[in-house]
Amino acid sequence: MSQEKSTIPGNHQQVPLKVLAIGSAYEDTILYVDKFPPEDGKQRAQRVEKRRGGNAGNTLTVLSQFPLTQGYFMASMASKDASAFLLHDFETHNIKTSTCIFRSNAELAPVAYIIYADNTSSRTIINYNSIDELTFEEFKRKFEAACVEEVDTLNNDLPFNWIHFEGRNVVEVAKMIDYIGTKVWRPRTKISVELEKPYRRGLETLMSRADVVFFSKVFAEGKGYNHAGDFLQIMSPHCKNTALLFCTWGSSGAMCYNNQTRKLSTEPALPIPSVVDTVGAGDTFTAGVIYGLTQGMTTEGCLKFACELAGRKCAQVGFDCVV
Ligand code: ADP
């Protein structure tokens, strides 16, 4: 059983990394219970934690731990006052939020209550988000400002080497990706999309626009598949013919389908002594792939690296010091 830290290739990072991640941020309250409560019952929690949540932000929290890496988070948020907890946490993790939109009339930040049942390791999530989604026009304004601000000589005039989207608000996100496609530097950056919720309509629109697509087990199961490999091969015609498709499968690890070589790769989960906290395991996996691909790892190397990183996350509480 090995939980030794994976080495950053060559033990030092070669490529400075600027990652823009677009999604939404939540105030998560995690209730750790022995077992899931019966309906209409009353139960004491073993432990309670409050954290910043939201997939894209979690991925940036992990990425920000790698050297020479700067994360930028973009979302439509509640008012600045109502977002104070979230903004403070982003700042603590050195993630820039100048790319966020604040809705002054929204007095409640998005919240999620997560019931973590110890006996089954299940995570049951109830969330509430009344903030209007980020529109294309808002994205364009913030994105242009960030491009002007962040272009530097280190990156050869490239504002971001990776732009990652949570697959939500499909119509607007498709416009955002198309807009990025008009930039001369587009061939030097990668765009990824995470598809987590199977019930969101029109997600194929996003698959066909991304260089890397991240699917969740929930998404695959929601589409009627119980094997990551079968699912990825069925999804592949909807994606670019150069795309890499990843699908995580909890304690069974993850798979990748390379649309160019038509090769399917499998990686088992990292064996860990005990599962402590799986909240954000998939987001950590995403961070591992983004990091690995930008540093020139092979597809298989990335898959292994990402599974190791996500496994280590599951063996600890939260994300701090996971890299
Ligand atoms: P999500 O957080 O999106 O539900 P998954 O549960 O599929 O994501 O987990 C993402 C990755 O985390 C998996 O591919 C695997 O590498 C790792 N992982 C998840 N559960 C475990 C576990 N019990 N032991 C080791 N690694 C795990």
Boltz pocket constraint, residues with backbone or C-beta under 6 A from the ligand:
constraints:
  - pocket:
      binder: B
      contacts: [[A, 216], [A, 217], [A, 247], [A, 248], [A, 249], [A, 250], [A, 251], [A, 252], [A, 253], [A, 254], [A, 268], [A, 269], [A, 270], [A, 271], [A, 272], [A, 275], [A, 278], [A, 279], [A, 280], [A, 281], [A, 282], [A, 283], [A, 285], [A, 306], [A, 307], [A, 308], [A, 310], [A, 311], [A, 312], [A, 314]]
      max_distance: 6.0
